[in-house]
Amino acid sequence: MEIMSLHRYYIHTTLMKKQFEEELLKGDHVVTEYDDLAKNIIVTGLKLGAMPVGTYMEYWYGGLFVVCEGWQELQLKDEVLDKLLDDPKLETLRRFRNATFHFQRDYLTSKKSGFIEADGSVAYIRELSKEQTPRFVEQ
């Protein structure tokens, strides 16, 4: 029964990923064109956090960590997925999840930017999502 509970979190994070990708394809969300790079970064972050594309991304990333956490807690084993879970990016993803689901006084908290700005973070998220799917769908 525990695996079914974890599967529920997998379904939720997969739905958020799907919604994020649909919003992203619309292409009308985060255009900032200031001469000042710092201002562009700040305004883009503010826009992203207030729009559906940002909401879906944050909930997808946060939910993805919950699935990873459950995988580890249930002591499930898979060579490929376990290797991804040993990556130091998982700790920054945990902090991202915490910042998403726990109140932060700083709107642009380093708990989120630390993961987003990390080299390879998008590829890591995509790989985690891809490698989780067969563990829940093909069983």
Secondary structure in CASP SS format (residue, H / E / C, confidence):
PFRMAT SS
TARGET T0000
AUTHOR 0000-0000-0000
METHOD secondary structure of the structure
MODEL  1
M C 1.00
E H 1.00
I H 1.00
M H 1.00
S H 1.00
L H 1.00
H H 1.00
R H 1.00
Y H 1.00
Y H 1.00
I H 1.00
H H 1.00
T H 1.00
T H 1.00
L H 1.00
M H 1.00
K H 1.00
K H 1.00
Q H 1.00
F H 1.00
E H 1.00
E H 1.00
E H 1.00
L H 1.00
L H 1.00
K H 1.00
G C 1.00
D C 1.00
H C 1.00
V C 1.00
V C 1.00
T C 1.00
E C 1.00
Y C 1.00
D C 1.00
D C 1.00
L H 1.00
A H 1.00
K H 1.00
N H 1.00
I H 1.00
I H 1.00
V H 1.00
T H 1.00
G H 1.00
L H 1.00
K H 1.00
L H 1.00
G H 1.00
A H 1.00
M C 1.00
P H 1.00
V H 1.00
G H 1.00
T H 1.00
Y H 1.00
M H 1.00
E H 1.00
Y H 1.00
W H 1.00
Y H 1.00
G H 1.00
G H 1.00
L H 1.00
F H 1.00
V H 1.00
V H 1.00
C H 1.00
E H 1.00
G H 1.00
W H 1.00
Q H 1.00
E H 1.00
L C 1.00
Q C 1.00
L C 1.00
K C 1.00
D C 1.00
E H 1.00
V H 1.00
L H 1.00
D H 1.00
K H 1.00
L H 1.00
L H 1.00
D C 1.00
D C 1.00
P C 1.00
K H 1.00
L H 1.00
E H 1.00
T H 1.00
L H 1.00
R H 1.00
R H 1.00
F H 1.00
R H 1.00
N H 1.00
A H 1.00
T H 1.00
F H 1.00
H C 1.00
F C 1.00
Q C 1.00
R C 1.00
D C 1.00
Y C 1.00
L C 1.00
T C 1.00
S H 1.00
K H 1.00
K H 1.00
S H 1.00
G H 1.00
F H 1.00
I H 1.00
E C 1.00
A C 1.00
D C 1.00
G C 1.00
S H 1.00
V H 1.00
A H 1.00
Y H 1.00
I H 1.00
R H 1.00
E H 1.00
L H 1.00
S H 1.00
K H 1.00
E H 1.00
Q H 1.00
T H 1.00
P H 1.00
R H 1.00
F H 1.00
V H 1.00
E C 1.00
Q C 1.00
END
